[in-house]
Amino acid sequence: MSDQSQTEAEELRREPPELDPEMLARREAALVHVVKFGDPVLKSRAAEVELFDDRLRAEIDRMGRLMNDAVGVGMAANQVGLLRRFFVYRVADDGPLQALANPVLEWRSDEEETFEEGCLSLPHVVVEVTRPARIRVSAQDRFGEPIELEAEGLEGRVIQHELDHLDGVLIIDRATRGQRREAMRILRELGPGS
């Protein structure tokens, strides 16, 4: 794995080796609100967002705070128990919170890249996932306005990861048999709701 690939993989996991006590406490408090492996909502397809109101925007902002406190780079609505088709992400620490509702993958490159991915809903699990290197997505913003974006690198990978969540697909579903077996061992050892 190249230095750049290693850096992107570490950013995707976003679990720094050491967190100061305050940040660790914030992370643990945030993770309590994240649905964990085994909950059927994670394997369910989310319904389209139809109403773009203040309640939706408040939920987007709440998920953004949870994601930041949990030291994540993306969070889908079903990760907080909502079967609605939207997610939030932020790939740069100083970048704006992005929200995509009703996203549709319009195009994907033939070129693929394989990197390690982790997930807030599968604590301590990291698997290699192969995804298209570049994508184009159409969606709606938090106000229901149509948007289209092209993404690659970490942003493209995060968008695809969150799109998978909205379809009930987890990273272990895209892992090799050996990695899936190891992930299941880790999840069993951690126990329900870990």
ZALUMMAR-55030 format. One line per field, with one value per residue (C-alpha): residue number from 1; x, y, z; residue in one letter. Coordinates in steps of 0.25 Angstrom, whole numbers, plus 5000, padded with zeros to 4 digits. Layout:
nr: (NUM/...) .
X: (X/...) .
Y: (Y/...) .
Z: (Z/...) .
rest: (A/...) .
***
This chain:
nr: (1/2/3/4/5/6/7/8/9/10/11/12/13/14/15/16/17/18/19/20/21/22/23/24/25/26/27/28/29/30/31/32/33/34/35/36/37/38/39/40/41/42/43/44/45/46/47/48/49/50/51/52/53/54/55/56/57/58/59/60/61/62/63/64/65/66/67/68/69/70/71/72/73/74/75/76/77/78/79/80/81/82/83/84/85/86/87/88/89/90/91/92/93/94/95/96/97/98/99/100/101/102/103/104/105/106/107/108/109/110/111/112/113/114/115/116/117/118/119/120/121/122/123/124/125/126/127/128/129/130/131/132/133/134/135/136/137/138/139/140/141/142/143/144/145/146/147/148/149/150/151/152/153/154/155/156/157/158/159/160/161/162/163/164/165/166/167/168/169/170/171/172/173/174/175/176/177/178/179/180/181/182/183/184/185/186/187/188/189/190/191/192/193/194) .
X: (5000/5006/5008/4996/4987/4991/4988/4974/4971/4975/4966/4954/4956/4958/4962/4974/4983/4982/4970/4971/4962/4952/4951/4950/4939/4932/4934/4929/4916/4914/4915/4904/4895/4900/4893/4902/4903/4892/4881/4872/4871/4885/4881/4869/4867/4864/4851/4852/4852/4840/4839/4850/4847/4853/4852/4861/4871/4872/4874/4885/4892/4890/4896/4908/4911/4910/4919/4929/4929/4930/4942/4936/4936/4921/4908/4896/4882/4880/4892/4884/4871/4864/4860/4861/4870/4880/4894/4905/4920/4932/4945/4954/4954/4952/4942/4927/4917/4911/4898/4892/4877/4872/4886/4887/4900/4899/4913/4925/4938/4943/4956/4955/4963/4964/4966/4963/4950/4944/4930/4924/4913/4924/4934/4948/4945/4954/4953/4958/4948/4949/4941/4941/4952/4942/4927/4916/4904/4891/4884/4877/4882/4876/4866/4862/4870/4876/4891/4901/4915/4927/4936/4949/4959/4954/4941/4937/4939/4932/4920/4920/4921/4909/4901/4903/4897/4885/4883/4885/4899/4911/4926/4926/4917/4928/4939/4946/4941/4954/4952/4937/4940/4950/4941/4930/4939/4942/4928/4924/4935/4930/4916/4903/4902/4917) .
Y: (5000/5014/5025/5032/5020/5017/5032/5031/5017/5024/5036/5027/5019/5032/5025/5032/5023/5032/5042/5052/5048/5059/5054/5039/5042/5050/5039/5028/5037/5039/5024/5020/5027/5019/5006/4994/4982/4972/4983/4980/4994/4993/4982/4990/4999/5013/5020/5033/5046/5053/5065/5075/5082/5088/5074/5068/5079/5078/5063/5066/5075/5065/5054/5063/5066/5051/5048/5058/5054/5039/5043/5038/5043/5039/5035/5029/5032/5017/5017/5026/5017/5025/5018/5030/5032/5042/5043/5053/5053/5062/5058/5070/5074/5088/5085/5088/5077/5071/5065/5056/5052/5042/5040/5032/5026/5031/5026/5019/5017/5004/5006/5001/5003/4995/5001/4998/5003/5003/5006/5013/5002/4991/4995/4990/4984/4988/4981/4983/4988/4989/5001/5009/5020/5031/5033/5043/5044/5052/5055/5066/5076/5079/5088/5078/5085/5076/5074/5066/5063/5055/5050/5041/5038/5038/5046/5036/5025/5031/5034/5019/5014/5023/5019/5004/5007/5013/5000/4991/4987/4987/4986/4972/4969/4974/4967/4954/4941/4941/4956/4954/4942/4950/4962/4953/4947/4961/4965/4952/4955/4969/4964/4971/4986/4988) .
Z: (5000/4996/5006/5000/5001/5015/5019/5012/5019/5033/5030/5026/5040/5047/5060/5065/5073/5085/5088/5100/5111/5107/5093/5097/5106/5095/5085/5095/5098/5083/5080/5089/5079/5067/5063/5064/5056/5058/5058/5046/5042/5037/5027/5022/5010/5014/5009/5000/5007/5003/5013/5014/5026/5039/5045/5034/5035/5050/5049/5038/5048/5060/5051/5048/5062/5066/5054/5058/5073/5069/5060/5048/5033/5029/5035/5029/5035/5038/5047/5056/5054/5043/5031/5022/5010/5014/5020/5024/5023/5024/5019/5023/5037/5034/5022/5023/5027/5014/5013/5002/5002/4992/4986/4973/4967/4953/4948/4953/4947/4942/4950/4964/4977/4989/5003/5017/5023/5037/5041/5053/5054/5054/5065/5063/5050/5038/5025/5011/5001/4986/4980/4967/4968/4963/4963/4959/4968/4967/4980/4987/4998/5011/5005/4994/4983/4973/4973/4965/4968/4964/4974/4976/4986/5001/4997/4986/4996/5007/4998/4993/5008/5012/5000/5003/5017/5011/5003/5015/5011/5021/5019/5023/5011/5002/5009/5006/5013/5022/5026/5028/5037/5045/5046/5051/5062/5066/5067/5075/5085/5087/5089/5085/5085/5086) .
rest: (M/S/D/Q/S/Q/T/E/A/E/E/L/R/R/E/P/P/E/L/D/P/E/M/L/A/R/R/E/A/A/L/V/H/V/V/K/F/G/D/P/V/L/K/S/R/A/A/E/V/E/L/F/D/D/R/L/R/A/E/I/D/R/M/G/R/L/M/N/D/A/V/G/V/G/M/A/A/N/Q/V/G/L/L/R/R/F/F/V/Y/R/V/A/D/D/G/P/L/Q/A/L/A/N/P/V/L/E/W/R/S/D/E/E/E/T/F/E/E/G/C/L/S/L/P/H/V/V/V/E/V/T/R/P/A/R/I/R/V/S/A/Q/D/R/F/G/E/P/I/E/L/E/A/E/G/L/E/G/R/V/I/Q/H/E/L/D/H/L/D/G/V/L/I/I/D/R/A/T/R/G/Q/R/R/E/A/M/R/I/L/R/E/L/G/P/G/S) .
***
